[in-house]
Amino acid sequence: MSAEIESIIDEMATKWPSPVVCRKSVKEFSGGVLSPKTLANEDSKGTGPEGRFLLMNQTAYPVESLIAWLKSRASKSWSSRKLAA
């Protein structure tokens, strides 16, 4: 993963006001990149972020675990492409 991608993902954590992210808020947390349904599917396969827990009947993730999971799934290929002007 490039330093640029890692920096972008790290910035998500610094802007989030809480140490946890509810599954229903992952779209907001990730800037629309990740959906709650995707996380639910990954959790059901056993490949979701570590440390998930229930809080007031909501599935939640520690921010650090969610960030580590996103980094592990980040693609290098987009950073080498130039966006069309």
N, C-alpha and C positions, 0 to 999 in steps of 0.2 A: 504494500500500500504506500502510496506517495505521501510525503509530508503534508502536501496540500489537502488531501482527503482526510488524513488524520486530524489536521487542524480544524477542518469543517465539522467533523464529528465531535471533537472535543468541545467546540463552541456550543453545540447543542446542550451539553451538560452545564456549562457556565451560565447559560441564559435561563435554565429551568429553575423555578423558585422553590422546588421541593426535592428531598432526597429520594423520592419515589415517583414513578410514572404509572398511572392507571392504564390498563390496556385500552380503554376507550379514549384516552388522551394521546396515544402514540402518534396519531396523525399530526396533531398540533406540535408535539415534541420534535418530530422529525421533519417538519416543514412540508408535510404531505407525502413524503417518500414511503412511509410505512403505514399500513392500515391495521386496525384492530383485528380484522379477519385473518390477515396474514399471520399475525402473532398467535392467534388462537389455533390456526392450522399447524404452525411450527410447534407449539406447545403440545398439541395432541400427538405429534410424531416424535416428541421427545427431543426436538432439536431447537427449541426456543431458548431464550435467555435463562441463565441460571438464577436461582434465588427467587423465583416468582412466589407470591403468597396472596392470600385472600385478606382484604381489608374492607370491612363493612360490605361484604358480598361483592366486592370488586376485585378482579385480578390485578395485581400491582407488581412492579419490578423495581428493584433498586436501580437508580440512575447509572451507577458504575457498571452493573451487570448488563444493562441494556446497551450502554456505550461499547463495552467489550464485545458484545454479540454483533452489533452493527459493524464494528471494525473488522471482525472475523469474516464478515460477508461482503465487505466493500470490494468493488471491482476496480482494478487498476486501469482497465481499458479506456474508460471515459476521459481520464485525465490527459491521455496522450492525444486525444482528438481535439481538433479546433472547432469551435462552434461557428456555424455559418452566420455571416454578418447580415 
